[in-house]
Amino acid sequence: MPPAPPAQPPVVVNAEAGPTRDPWVEITRLTYGGDRSYAWTVREQVILSAPETRGKMEDRLLAALQLPGCTEAGRAALCELIALIGTARSVPALAALLAQPASFESARFALEALPGPEASTALREALPRVTGRAKAGLIGGLARRRDALAQPALTALRDNASEAAEVREAATRALDHLAHA
């Protein structure tokens, strides 16, 4: 019978892996179609956070939005997470993103989801700065939020013959929605 082979030391996995990347930085570097594992790590931290730590999570999301080099896909992922836990504190950052065509839809989506009148105000205030499909989207968001304060602006848009047909139609639908809310 041959002698038993010598005992091998246990294998250490990733011993040479180096420092682990910070998912809160990596989420800002997302690309469409790229690796989303860091985004999922941050999402999990946000979703599983205790209610008393949500404010800290919101602060981290807002800080990540401000990092230099934040990509369009990164901003979209961060806005999705802000939509889940954001408060009125997120409104100024999201309202600023409404001014950028690449981040407009993500910011609008997040603002629509946030509680409080501040988000509705930000959406209403953005109406004069956008046109066409973007304006129609804002109008729909105001209707979904049941923002009665938007009625005068929506009436003016509906009645303005120089507005695009899709904007006038969106205003008409929004006013109908608000009348039946």
SERO-4910 file (N, C-alpha, C, O; in steps of 0.05 Angstrom, whole numbers):
BEGIN
 pado doro    nc1    nc2    nc3   cac1   cac2   cac3    cc1    cc2    cc3    oc1    oc2    oc3
  Met    A     17    -23      0      0      0      0     18     25      0     36     27     17
  Pro    A     13     43    -19     30     67    -21     24     85      2      2     86     14
  Pro    A     44    101      9     40    120     32     20    142     24     18    148      0
  Ala    A      6    152     43    -14    173     39      1    199     30     23    205     39
  Pro    A    -12    214     11      1    239      3      3    258     26    -14    258     44
  Pro    A     22    276     25     25    295     47      0    313     48    -12    320     27
  Ala    A     -7    322     71    -30    340     75    -25    366     61     -3    378     64
  Gln    A    -44    376     46    -42    401     32    -53    424     50    -73    419     64
  Pro    A    -41    447     49    -53    469     64    -79    477     51    -83    474     27
  Pro    A    -98    488     67   -123    496     56   -119    518     35   -101    535     37
  Val    A   -136    518     15   -134    538     -6   -147    564      4   -169    563     14
  Val    A   -133    586      1   -144    612      8   -154    625    -17   -138    632    -35
  Val    A   -180    628    -19   -192    640    -42   -189    670    -41   -193    683    -20
  Asn    A   -181    682    -64   -178    711    -67   -157    723    -48   -159    746    -41
  Ala    A   -137    708    -42   -116    719    -25   -101    742    -38    -91    759    -25
  Glu    A   -101    742    -65    -87    763    -79   -106    782    -93    -99    796   -111
  Ala    A   -131    783    -84   -151    798    -98   -147    828    -95   -156    844   -112
  Gly    A   -134    837    -75   -129    866    -71   -153    878    -58   -172    865    -49
  Pro    A   -153    905    -56   -175    918    -42   -201    916    -57   -202    915    -82
  Thr    A   -222    914    -42   -249    911    -53   -259    939    -61   -255    959    -46
  Arg    A   -271    941    -84   -282    967    -93   -306    975    -77   -321    958    -67
  Asp    A   -310   1001    -73   -332   1012    -59   -357   1012    -77   -356   1027    -97
  Pro    A   -378    997    -71   -401    997    -88   -415   1024    -91   -428   1029   -110
  Trp    A   -412   1041    -71   -424   1067    -71   -410   1086    -91   -421   1105   -100
  Val    A   -385   1080    -98   -371   1094   -119   -376   1081   -146   -381   1094   -166
  Glu    A   -375   1054   -145   -378   1039   -170   -406   1043   -183   -408   1041   -207
  Ile    A   -426   1047   -167   -453   1051   -178   -454   1076   -196   -470   1077   -215
  Thr    A   -437   1095   -190   -436   1120   -206   -423   1115   -233   -424   1133   -250
  Arg    A   -409   1093   -236   -395   1087   -261   -409   1067   -278   -398   1057   -298
  Leu    A   -434   1061   -272   -449   1041   -287   -451   1049   -316   -451   1073   -323
  Thr    A   -452   1029   -333   -458   1033   -362   -481   1015   -369   -485    994   -357
  Tyr    A   -497   1024   -388   -519   1008   -397   -508    983   -410   -491    984   -427
  Gly    A   -518    960   -401   -509    934   -411   -484    924   -397   -475    902   -403
  Gly    A   -474    939   -378   -450    931   -363   -456    916   -338   -479    910   -332
  Asp    A   -435    911   -322   -438    897   -297   -454    914   -277   -447    937   -271
  Arg    A   -475    902   -267   -493    916   -248   -490    905   -219   -506    912   -202
  Ser    A   -470    889   -214   -467    877   -188   -464    898   -166   -474    894   -144
  Tyr    A   -449    919   -171   -446    940   -151   -473    954   -146   -479    961   -123
  Ala    A   -488    958   -167   -514    971   -163   -532    953   -146   -547    963   -129
  Trp    A   -531    927   -151   -547    909   -135   -538    909   -106   -555    906    -88
  Thr    A   -513    912   -101   -503    913    -73   -514    937    -59   -523    935    -37
  Val    A   -512    960    -72   -523    985    -61   -553    982    -57   -564    990    -36
  Arg    A   -567    972    -77   -596    968    -75   -604    951    -51   -622    957    -36
  Glu    A   -589    930    -47   -595    912    -25   -591    927      2   -607    925     20
  Gln    A   -569    943      4   -564    958     28   -587    978     33   -596    981     56
  Val    A   -596    991     12   -618   1010     15   -644    996     23   -657   1005     42
  Ile    A   -651    975      9   -677    962     14   -677    949     42   -697    949     55
  Leu    A   -655    938     50   -654    924     75   -647    942     99   -646    933    122
  Ser    A   -644    968     94   -637    986    116   -661    989    134   -684    989    126
  Ala    A   -654    992    160   -675    996    180   -686   1024    176   -672   1043    168
  Pro    A   -712   1028    183   -724   1054    180   -708   1077    192   -707   1099    181
  Glu    A   -695   1072    215   -681   1093    228   -654   1100    214   -642   1121    220
  Thr    A   -646   1084    195   -621   1090    180   -627   1100    151   -609   1105    136
  Arg    A   -653   1102    144   -660   1111    117   -649   1139    111   -641   1144     88
  Gly    A   -649   1156    130   -638   1183    126   -609   1182    118   -600   1197    100
  Lys    A   -594   1165    131   -566   1162    124   -562   1151     96   -545   1159     81
  Met    A   -579   1132     89   -579   1120     62   -585   1141     41   -572   1143     20
  Glu    A   -606   1157     47   -613   1179     28   -589   1198     24   -584   1206      2
  Asp    A   -576   1205     46   -553   1222     44   -531   1210     27   -518   1224     11
  Arg    A   -526   1184     30   -506   1170     13   -513   1170    -16   -496   1174    -33
  Leu    A   -539   1166    -22   -548   1166    -50   -545   1194    -62   -536   1197    -85
  Leu    A   -552   1215    -47   -549   1242    -57   -520   1249    -61   -513   1263    -80
  Ala    A   -503   1240    -43   -474   1245    -46   -463   1231    -71   -446   1242    -85
  Ala    A   -472   1207    -75   -463   1192    -99   -471   1206   -125   -456   1207   -144
  Leu    A   -495   1218   -125   -504   1233   -148   -486   1256   -155   -483   1264   -178
  Gln    A   -472   1267   -135   -455   1290   -139   -426   1283   -146   -410   1301   -152
  Leu    A   -420   1257   -146   -392   1250   -152   -385   1256   -181   -401   1252   -199
  Pro    A   -361   1267   -185   -353   1273   -212   -352   1247   -229   -345   1226   -220
  Gly    A   -361   1250   -254   -360   1227   -272   -384   1208   -269   -383   1186   -280
  Cys    A   -404   1216   -254   -428   1199   -251   -440   1196   -279   -447   1216   -292
  Thr    A   -444   1171   -287   -454   1165   -314   -484   1168   -315   -497   1169   -294
  Glu    A   -495   1169   -339   -524   1169   -343   -536   1145   -330   -557   1147   -316
  Ala    A   -525   1121   -334   -535   1097   -322   -533   1097   -292   -550   1087   -277
  Gly    A   -511   1109   -282   -507   1112   -253   -529   1130   -241   -541   1123   -220
  Arg    A   -533   1153   -254   -554   1171   -244   -582   1157   -244   -597   1161   -226
  Ala    A   -587   1142   -265   -613   1128   -267   -616   1109   -244   -637   1107   -231
  Ala    A   -595   1093   -238   -596   1074   -216   -600   1088   -189   -615   1079   -172
  Leu    A   -586   1110   -185   -588   1125   -160   -616   1137   -157   -627   1137   -135
  Cys    A   -627   1148   -179   -654   1159   -178   -674   1138   -171   -693   1143   -156
  Glu    A   -671   1114   -182   -689   1092   -175   -689   1086   -145   -710   1081   -133
  Leu    A   -665   1087   -134   -663   1081   -105   -674   1104    -88   -686   1100    -68
  Ile    A   -669   1129    -97   -681   1152    -83   -711   1150    -84   -724   1158    -65
  Ala    A   -722   1141   -106   -751   1138   -108   -762   1119    -86   -785   1122    -78
  Leu    A   -746   1100    -78   -755   1081    -57   -755   1093    -29   -773   1087    -13
  Ile    A   -735   1110    -23   -733   1119      5   -730   1149      8   -728   1159     30
  Gly    A   -731   1163    -14   -726   1192    -13   -747   1208      2   -770   1199      5
  Thr    A   -739   1231     10   -756   1250     24   -753   1277     11   -741   1280    -11
  Ala    A   -765   1298     23   -763   1325     12   -734   1334     10   -727   1351     -7
  Arg    A   -716   1322     25   -687   1329     23   -676   1323     -4   -656   1336    -13
  Ser    A   -687   1304    -19   -677   1296    -45   -687   1314    -67   -677   1314    -89
  Val    A   -708   1330    -62   -721   1346    -83   -701   1365    -97   -701   1365   -122
  Pro    A   -685   1381    -83   -668   1399    -98   -649   1385   -118   -645   1394   -140
  Ala    A   -637   1363   -109   -618   1348   -127   -633   1337   -151   -623   1338   -174
  Leu    A   -657   1326   -147   -673   1315   -169   -683   1337   -187   -683   1334   -212
  Ala    A   -691   1359   -176   -701   1382   -192   -678   1392   -210   -683   1399   -233
  Ala    A   -654   1392   -200   -631   1401   -217   -627   1381   -240   -619   1390   -262
  Leu    A   -632   1356   -235   -628   1336   -257   -650   1338   -278   -645   1329   -301
  Leu    A   -672   1351   -272   -693   1355   -292   -683   1374   -314   -694   1373   -337
  Ala    A   -663   1389   -308   -652   1408   -328   -633   1395   -348   -625   1407   -368
  Gln    A   -626   1370   -343   -607   1356   -360   -623   1335   -376   -634   1316   -364
  Pro    A   -623   1337   -403   -639   1318   -419   -632   1288   -413   -650   1271   -413
  Ala    A   -607   1282   -408   -599   1254   -404   -610   1243   -377   -613   1219   -375
  Ser    A   -615   1260   -358   -625   1250   -332   -654   1258   -326   -664   1252   -305
  Phe    A   -666   1271   -345   -693   1282   -341   -713   1260   -332   -726   1263   -312
  Glu    A   -715   1238   -348   -735   1217   -342   -729   1204   -315   -748   1199   -300
  Ser    A   -704   1199   -309   -698   1186   -283   -706   1205   -260   -717   1196   -240
  Ala    A   -700   1230   -262   -706   1249   -241   -737   1252   -238   -747   1254   -216
  Arg    A   -751   1254   -261   -780   1256   -260   -792   1232   -247   -810   1235   -230
  Phe    A   -783   1208   -254   -793   1184   -241   -789   1185   -211   -808   1178   -196
  Ala    A   -766   1193   -202   -760   1194   -173   -778   1215   -160   -789   1210   -139
  Leu    A   -781   1238   -172   -797   1259   -160   -827   1250   -158   -840   1256   -138
  Glu    A   -836   1237   -178   -864   1227   -177   -869   1209   -153   -891   1208   -142
  Ala    A   -848   1194   -145   -851   1174   -124   -848   1186    -96   -857   1175    -76
  Leu    A   -835   1210    -94   -830   1221    -68   -855   1232    -55   -872   1243    -68
  Pro    A   -856   1229    -28   -879   1241    -14   -875   1271    -11   -852   1281    -12
  Gly    A   -896   1285     -6   -895   1313      1   -899   1332    -22   -895   1325    -45
  Pro    A   -908   1356    -15   -914   1376    -35   -889   1387    -49   -891   1398    -71
  Glu    A   -866   1385    -37   -841   1395    -50   -836   1382    -77   -827   1395    -96
  Ala    A   -841   1356    -79   -837   1342   -104   -857   1352   -125   -849   1356   -148
  Ser    A   -881   1357   -118   -901   1367   -137   -893   1395   -146   -895   1402   -170
  Thr    A   -883   1411   -128   -875   1438   -135   -852   1437   -155   -852   1452   -174
  Ala    A   -833   1419   -150   -810   1417   -169   -820   1409   -197   -809   1419   -217
  Leu    A   -839   1391   -198   -850   1383   -224   -864   1405   -238   -861   1410   -262
  Arg    A   -881   1420   -223   -895   1443   -234   -876   1464   -244   -880   1475   -265
  Glu    A   -855   1470   -228   -836   1490   -236   -820   1483   -261   -809   1501   -274
  Ala    A   -818   1458   -266   -803   1449   -290   -819   1451   -316   -808   1451   -338
  Leu    A   -845   1453   -313   -863   1454   -337   -854   1475   -358   -853   1468   -382
  Pro    A   -849   1500   -351   -842   1520   -371   -815   1515   -384   -809   1526   -405
  Arg    A   -798   1498   -372   -771   1494   -383   -768   1471   -402   -746   1467   -414
  Val    A   -789   1456   -406   -788   1433   -424   -809   1434   -445   -828   1450   -443
  Thr    A   -806   1418   -466   -826   1418   -488   -832   1389   -495   -819   1370   -486
  Gly    A   -852   1386   -512   -859   1361   -525   -863   1338   -505   -878   1340   -486
  Arg    A   -850   1315   -512   -854   1291   -496   -846   1294   -467   -860   1283   -449
  Ala    A   -825   1309   -461   -817   1314   -434   -839   1329   -418   -845   1322   -395
  Lys    A   -851   1349   -431   -872   1364   -418   -896   1346   -413   -909   1347   -392
  Ala    A   -903   1330   -433   -925   1311   -430   -920   1292   -407   -939   1285   -392
  Gly    A   -896   1283   -404   -889   1266   -382   -892   1280   -355   -903   1268   -336
  Leu    A   -883   1304   -353   -887   1320   -328   -917   1323   -321   -925   1320   -298
  Ile    A   -932   1328   -342   -961   1331   -338   -973   1305   -327   -989   1306   -309
  Gly    A   -965   1283   -339   -975   1257   -329   -966   1252   -300   -982   1242   -284
  Gly    A   -942   1260   -293   -933   1257   -266   -949   1274   -246   -955   1265   -224
  Leu    A   -955   1298   -254   -972   1315   -237  -1000   1303   -233  -1011   1305   -211
  Ala    A  -1011   1292   -254  -1037   1278   -251  -1035   1254   -233  -1052   1250   -216
  Arg    A  -1014   1238   -236  -1011   1215   -219  -1008   1223   -189  -1017   1209   -171
  Arg    A   -995   1245   -185   -992   1255   -158  -1017   1269   -148  -1019   1277   -124
  Arg    A  -1037   1272   -165  -1063   1285   -158  -1058   1314   -148  -1069   1322   -128
  Asp    A  -1040   1328   -162  -1032   1355   -155  -1053   1376   -164  -1052   1385   -186
  Ala    A  -1072   1382   -146  -1093   1401   -152  -1081   1429   -158  -1093   1445   -173
  Leu    A  -1058   1435   -146  -1046   1462   -151  -1036   1465   -180  -1030   1487   -188
  Ala    A  -1035   1443   -195  -1026   1444   -223  -1049   1451   -241  -1044   1457   -265
  Gln    A  -1074   1452   -232  -1096   1456   -250  -1095   1482   -266  -1100   1481   -290
  Pro    A  -1087   1505   -254  -1085   1529   -271  -1065   1526   -294  -1070   1534   -316
  Ala    A  -1042   1515   -288  -1021   1511   -308  -1031   1491   -329  -1026   1495   -353
  Leu    A  -1044   1470   -321  -1054   1450   -340  -1076   1461   -358  -1077   1455   -381
  Thr    A  -1093   1478   -346  -1114   1490   -362  -1101   1509   -383  -1110   1509   -406
  Ala    A  -1081   1524   -375  -1067   1542   -394  -1054   1526   -417  -1054   1534   -440
  Leu    A  -1042   1503   -410  -1029   1486   -430  -1050   1474   -449  -1046   1473   -473
  Arg    A  -1072   1465   -438  -1093   1453   -454  -1104   1473   -475  -1110   1466   -497
  Asp    A  -1106   1498   -466  -1119   1519   -482  -1099   1534   -500  -1107   1551   -516
  Asn    A  -1073   1528   -498  -1053   1542   -513  -1048   1528   -540  -1036   1507   -542
  Ala    A  -1058   1540   -561  -1056   1529   -588  -1028   1526   -598  -1022   1510   -616
  Ser    A  -1009   1541   -586   -981   1539   -595   -966   1515   -582   -944   1509   -590
  Glu    A   -979   1502   -563   -967   1478   -551   -970   1455   -570   -989   1454   -586
  Ala    A   -952   1436   -568   -954   1412   -584   -979   1396   -577   -989   1398   -555
  Ala    A   -990   1382   -597  -1014   1367   -593  -1012   1347   -570  -1030   1344   -554
  Glu    A   -989   1334   -567   -985   1314   -546   -986   1328   -518   -995   1315   -499
  Val    A   -977   1353   -516   -978   1367   -491  -1007   1375   -485  -1016   1372   -462
  Arg    A  -1021   1385   -504  -1049   1393   -500  -1066   1368   -492  -1083   1370   -475
  Glu    A  -1061   1346   -505  -1076   1322   -499  -1069   1312   -471  -1087   1303   -456
  Ala    A  -1043   1313   -464  -1035   1305   -437  -1048   1322   -416  -1057   1313   -395
  Ala    A  -1049   1349   -421  -1062   1367   -402  -1092   1361   -400  -1103   1362   -378
  Thr    A  -1105   1355   -422  -1133   1348   -421  -1138   1323   -405  -1156   1323   -388
  Arg    A  -1122   1302   -409  -1125   1277   -394  -1119   1283   -364  -1133   1272   -347
  Ala    A  -1099   1299   -358  -1092   1304   -330  -1114   1319   -316  -1121   1313   -294
  Leu    A  -1126   1339   -330  -1148   1354   -317  -1172   1336   -312  -1185   1338   -292
  Asp    A  -1177   1318   -331  -1199   1298   -327  -1193   1280   -303  -1210   1275   -287
  His    A  -1168   1271   -302  -1160   1254   -279  -1163   1269   -253  -1173   1258   -233
  Leu    A  -1154   1294   -252  -1157   1309   -227  -1186   1315   -220  -1192   1316   -196
  Ala    A  -1203   1318   -240  -1231   1323   -234  -1245   1299   -222  -1264   1302   -207
  His    A  -1234   1275   -228  -1246   1250   -218  -1230   1238   -195  -1235   1216   -186
  Ala    A  -1212   1253   -184  -1195   1243   -162  -1208   1246   -136  -1197   1238   -115
***
